[in-house]
Amino acid sequence: MMKGLQWLATVALVVAGVLLLVKPMMARAQSMAKFVPTRFTVVDEGTVGKPDVMLIPGLSSSRAVWDAEAKLLAPNYRLHLVQVDGFAGVPAGANATGPVLPGIVDELHGYIAASGMHPVVVGHSLGGLLALMLADKYPGDVQKMVIVDTLPYYAVLFNPAATVETTKPYVEQMKQQMAAIPADQYAAMQAMIAAQLVKDPAGQKLVAAASAASDRAVVVEAVSEDMLKDLRGEVAKIQTPTLVLYEYDPELKQPDAAAYEGLMKAGYGPMPHVTLVRMDGSRHFIMYDQPVKFDAALEGFLK
């Protein structure tokens, strides 16, 4: 009889221990289910219970740009792969009208808060800007950041002396011009643009296809907001440990590679906890052009 009671007591302890482990995971899953973003979708991959990593693609891109990284990180991290609505063939949804970027940032915060996580956020291009905006507005949300080829102020690429006020007329002109391009010409342009952004032929095709399938109105609005979002005065306040990876391709003369490096260093110079790493032999999509170097830098920073 005593042995039976001891056995029951042991089973009860084991069950209690399991419940202690499972209950927080269930609560987290339930809280995540309560928050439904309207401006993006998220695919969860990787290993439950491991550190959280959120990956945000750039302008006109699919979450598929992170496929190689998702495969690499899945055994050791819980991944949250973001897809912005209106990009890469996804319906525009709430991004169809009005400002886009502030709403995405607020919903990223909502998703993070509902899940109870404290992720590392990895953002490419426009996704990097969103990560910076998130860390600036909600400093408690982000544990670390990996910013991939993003400047704190995009407009300096066209004019190093640019300000928001001087850029506004150019942005309005650009919006009108982009809206007026015939659909067939707009589609044909994507392959030429992709060739400037990616050296890798396979990567060029993927980038061009995603861009051609994107909602033009959402793209135009997002680019316009990007060009008018100046975070140069804010980066000094961002305490989040950050790795910035940026391209370096001497073959690409627009802008000059050395001048671009100077813009990156000047833009992030005031940031207190930032490390800049130049990725030689790459254009804008570093994950396609230098995958080995990119993944080594990413994994090293995560660890």
C-alpha positions as CSV (number, residue, x, y, z in Angstrom):
1,M,0.0,0.0,0.0
2,M,2.9,2.4,0.9
3,K,4.6,1.6,-2.4
4,G,1.4,2.5,-4.2
5,L,1.1,5.8,-2.4
6,Q,4.7,6.6,-3.2
7,W,4.2,5.8,-6.8
8,L,1.1,8.0,-7.0
9,A,3.0,10.8,-5.2
10,T,5.8,10.5,-7.8
11,V,3.4,10.6,-10.7
12,A,1.7,13.7,-9.2
13,L,5.1,15.5,-8.9
14,V,6.0,14.6,-12.5
15,V,2.6,15.9,-13.8
16,A,3.0,19.0,-11.7
17,G,6.4,19.6,-13.2
18,V,5.1,19.1,-16.7
19,L,2.3,21.5,-16.1
20,L,4.7,24.2,-14.8
21,L,6.6,23.9,-18.1
22,V,3.6,23.7,-20.4
23,K,1.4,26.3,-18.8
24,P,3.6,29.3,-19.7
25,M,3.9,28.0,-23.3
26,M,0.1,27.6,-23.5
27,A,-0.4,31.1,-22.1
28,R,2.0,32.5,-24.6
29,A,0.3,30.8,-27.5
30,Q,-3.1,32.0,-26.3
31,S,-1.9,35.6,-26.0
32,M,-0.4,35.5,-29.5
33,A,-3.7,34.2,-30.9
34,K,-5.5,37.2,-29.4
35,F,-3.5,39.7,-31.5
36,V,-4.2,39.6,-35.2
37,P,-2.2,42.2,-37.2
38,T,-3.9,43.9,-40.1
39,R,-0.8,45.2,-41.9
40,F,1.4,42.1,-42.0
41,T,1.3,38.3,-41.4
42,V,3.7,36.2,-39.4
43,V,4.8,32.6,-39.9
44,D,6.3,30.9,-36.8
45,E,9.1,28.5,-37.5
46,G,12.0,27.0,-35.6
47,T,12.0,25.6,-32.1
48,V,9.5,26.5,-29.4
49,G,11.1,27.5,-26.2
50,K,14.3,28.8,-27.8
51,P,15.2,32.5,-28.1
52,D,13.0,34.6,-30.4
53,V,14.2,36.1,-33.6
54,M,11.9,38.3,-35.8
55,L,12.9,38.7,-39.4
56,I,11.5,41.6,-41.5
57,P,12.0,41.8,-45.3
58,G,12.5,45.0,-47.2
59,L,10.5,46.9,-49.8
60,S,8.5,44.7,-52.3
61,S,10.1,41.6,-50.8
62,S,8.7,38.4,-49.6
63,R,9.6,36.7,-46.3
64,A,11.2,34.1,-48.6
65,V,14.4,36.3,-48.7
66,W,15.1,34.8,-45.3
67,D,14.6,31.1,-46.3
68,A,18.3,30.3,-46.0
69,E,18.5,32.0,-42.6
70,A,15.4,30.3,-41.4
71,K,16.8,26.9,-42.2
72,L,20.1,27.8,-40.5
73,L,18.5,29.2,-37.3
74,A,15.5,27.0,-36.9
75,P,17.2,24.4,-34.6
76,N,18.3,27.0,-32.0
77,Y,15.7,29.8,-32.3
78,R,12.0,30.5,-32.4
79,L,11.5,32.4,-35.7
80,H,8.8,35.0,-36.5
81,L,8.9,35.6,-40.3
82,V,7.1,38.8,-41.2
83,Q,5.4,39.5,-44.5
84,V,4.2,43.0,-45.1
85,D,0.8,43.2,-46.8
86,G,1.0,44.6,-50.3
87,F,4.4,43.2,-51.1
88,A,5.3,40.2,-53.2
89,G,1.8,39.4,-54.3
90,V,0.1,39.7,-50.9
91,P,-3.1,41.8,-50.9
92,A,-2.6,45.3,-49.6
93,G,-5.2,45.1,-46.8
94,A,-4.9,48.0,-44.3
95,N,-1.8,49.2,-46.1
96,A,-3.9,50.2,-49.2
97,T,-4.6,53.7,-47.8
98,G,-2.9,56.3,-45.6
99,P,0.5,56.1,-43.9
100,V,1.9,52.6,-43.8
101,L,5.1,52.5,-41.8
102,P,3.8,53.9,-38.4
103,G,0.9,51.4,-38.5
104,I,3.3,48.5,-39.1
105,V,5.5,49.6,-36.2
106,D,2.6,49.8,-33.8
107,E,1.4,46.4,-34.9
108,L,4.9,44.9,-34.5
109,H,4.8,46.2,-31.0
110,G,1.3,44.7,-30.5
111,Y,2.5,41.4,-31.7
112,I,5.6,41.4,-29.5
113,A,3.6,42.5,-26.4
114,A,0.9,39.9,-26.9
115,S,3.5,37.1,-27.3
116,G,5.4,38.2,-24.2
117,M,8.7,37.8,-26.0
118,H,11.8,40.0,-26.2
119,P,13.2,39.2,-29.7
120,V,16.2,39.9,-31.7
121,V,14.9,41.8,-34.7
122,V,16.5,41.4,-38.1
123,G,15.5,43.8,-40.8
124,H,16.6,44.3,-44.4
125,S,16.4,47.7,-46.1
126,L,12.9,49.0,-45.3
127,G,12.6,46.2,-42.8
128,G,15.7,47.7,-41.1
129,L,14.1,51.1,-41.0
130,L,11.0,49.5,-39.3
131,A,13.3,47.8,-36.8
132,L,15.0,51.2,-36.0
133,M,11.6,52.8,-35.7
134,L,10.4,50.0,-33.4
135,A,13.5,50.3,-31.1
136,D,13.1,54.1,-31.1
137,K,9.4,54.2,-30.2
138,Y,9.2,51.0,-28.1
139,P,12.7,50.6,-26.6
140,G,11.7,47.7,-24.3
141,D,10.5,45.5,-27.2
142,V,13.8,44.7,-28.9
143,Q,16.7,42.7,-27.3
144,K,19.1,43.2,-30.2
145,M,18.9,44.3,-33.8
146,V,20.6,43.3,-37.0
147,I,20.1,46.0,-39.6
148,V,20.9,44.9,-43.2
149,D,21.9,47.7,-45.5
150,T,19.7,50.5,-44.1
151,L,20.6,54.1,-43.5
152,P,19.0,56.1,-40.7
153,Y,17.9,58.6,-43.5
154,Y,17.5,57.1,-47.0
155,A,17.4,60.5,-48.8
156,V,21.1,61.2,-48.2
157,L,21.8,58.6,-50.9
158,F,20.6,61.2,-53.4
159,N,21.8,64.3,-51.6
160,P,24.2,64.1,-48.6
161,A,22.8,67.5,-47.5
162,A,19.2,66.4,-47.7
163,T,16.6,67.3,-45.1
164,V,13.0,66.3,-44.8
165,E,11.9,69.7,-46.0
166,T,14.1,69.8,-49.1
167,T,13.2,66.2,-49.9
168,K,9.4,66.7,-49.9
169,P,9.1,68.3,-53.4
170,Y,11.2,65.5,-54.9
171,V,9.1,62.8,-53.2
172,E,5.9,64.4,-54.5
173,Q,7.3,64.4,-58.0
174,M,8.5,60.8,-57.7
175,K,5.0,59.7,-56.5
176,Q,3.4,61.2,-59.6
177,Q,6.0,59.7,-61.9
178,M,5.8,56.2,-60.5
179,A,2.0,56.3,-60.6
180,A,2.0,57.3,-64.3
181,I,4.2,54.5,-65.6
182,P,2.2,52.1,-67.8
183,A,1.8,48.7,-66.2
184,D,3.9,46.8,-68.8
185,Q,6.7,49.3,-68.5
186,Y,6.6,49.1,-64.8
187,A,6.8,45.3,-64.8
188,A,9.7,45.4,-67.3
189,M,11.6,47.8,-65.1
190,Q,11.8,45.4,-62.2
191,A,14.5,43.1,-63.8
192,M,16.7,46.2,-64.5
193,I,16.3,47.4,-61.0
194,A,17.0,44.0,-59.5
195,A,20.2,43.8,-61.4
196,Q,21.4,47.0,-59.6
197,L,20.4,45.5,-56.2
198,V,21.7,41.9,-56.6
199,K,24.7,40.4,-58.2
200,D,23.6,36.8,-57.9
201,P,21.6,35.8,-61.0
202,A,19.2,33.6,-59.1
203,G,18.7,36.3,-56.5
204,Q,18.0,38.8,-59.3
205,K,15.1,36.7,-60.6
206,L,13.6,36.3,-57.1
207,V,13.8,40.0,-56.3
208,A,12.4,41.0,-59.7
209,A,9.5,38.6,-59.4
210,A,8.6,39.7,-55.9
211,S,8.8,43.4,-56.9
212,A,6.6,42.9,-60.0
213,A,4.0,41.2,-57.9
214,S,3.8,44.0,-55.3
215,D,1.0,46.5,-55.1
216,R,2.4,49.6,-56.7
217,A,0.4,52.0,-54.5
218,V,1.7,50.4,-51.3
219,V,5.3,50.4,-52.7
220,V,5.0,54.1,-53.7
221,E,3.6,55.1,-50.3
222,A,6.3,53.1,-48.4
223,V,9.1,54.6,-50.5
224,S,7.8,58.1,-49.9
225,E,7.5,57.6,-46.2
226,D,11.0,56.0,-46.1
227,M,12.5,59.1,-47.9
228,L,10.8,61.4,-45.4
229,K,11.7,59.5,-42.2
230,D,14.9,60.9,-40.7
231,L,16.2,59.0,-37.7
232,R,19.6,60.6,-37.6
233,G,18.6,62.6,-34.6
234,E,17.1,59.5,-32.9
235,V,19.8,56.8,-33.2
236,A,21.9,58.3,-30.4
237,K,18.9,57.5,-28.1
238,I,18.6,53.9,-29.2
239,Q,20.4,51.7,-26.6
240,T,19.6,48.4,-28.3
241,P,22.8,46.5,-29.2
242,T,22.9,46.6,-32.9
243,L,24.9,45.0,-35.8
244,V,24.7,46.9,-39.1
245,L,25.8,44.9,-42.2
246,Y,26.2,47.0,-45.3
247,E,27.2,46.4,-48.9
248,Y,30.4,47.2,-50.7
249,D,30.7,46.6,-54.4
250,P,33.3,48.7,-56.3
251,E,31.6,47.8,-59.6
252,L,28.5,49.7,-58.5
253,K,29.0,53.4,-59.0
254,Q,25.6,54.7,-58.0
255,P,26.4,55.8,-55.4
256,D,30.2,55.5,-55.2
257,A,31.0,52.6,-52.9
258,A,33.5,54.6,-50.8
259,A,31.0,57.5,-50.5
260,Y,28.3,55.0,-49.4
261,E,30.6,53.6,-46.7
262,G,31.1,57.1,-45.4
263,L,27.3,57.7,-45.3
264,M,26.9,54.5,-43.2
265,K,29.5,55.4,-40.7
266,A,28.2,59.0,-40.4
267,G,24.6,57.8,-40.0
268,Y,25.3,55.3,-37.2
269,G,28.2,57.2,-35.6
270,P,26.1,58.6,-32.8
271,M,24.5,55.2,-31.9
272,P,26.0,54.0,-28.6
273,H,26.0,50.2,-29.0
274,V,26.5,49.6,-32.7
275,T,28.9,47.5,-34.7
276,L,29.2,48.1,-38.5
277,V,30.5,45.3,-40.7
278,R,31.2,45.8,-44.4
279,M,30.2,42.9,-46.7
280,D,32.6,43.1,-49.6
281,G,31.5,41.8,-53.0
282,S,27.8,42.4,-52.3
283,R,25.0,44.7,-53.4
284,H,21.9,45.5,-51.5
285,F,20.7,41.9,-51.0
286,I,23.6,40.7,-49.0
287,M,21.9,37.5,-48.0
288,Y,21.9,36.5,-51.7
289,D,25.3,37.9,-52.8
290,Q,27.4,36.8,-49.8
291,P,25.4,34.2,-48.0
292,V,28.3,32.5,-46.2
293,K,29.7,35.8,-44.8
294,F,26.2,37.0,-44.0
295,D,25.1,33.9,-42.1
296,A,28.4,33.8,-40.2
297,A,28.0,37.5,-39.1
298,L,24.3,36.9,-38.2
299,E,25.0,33.7,-36.2
300,G,27.9,35.2,-34.4
301,F,25.9,38.2,-33.3
302,L,23.0,36.1,-32.1
303,K,25.3,34.0,-30.0
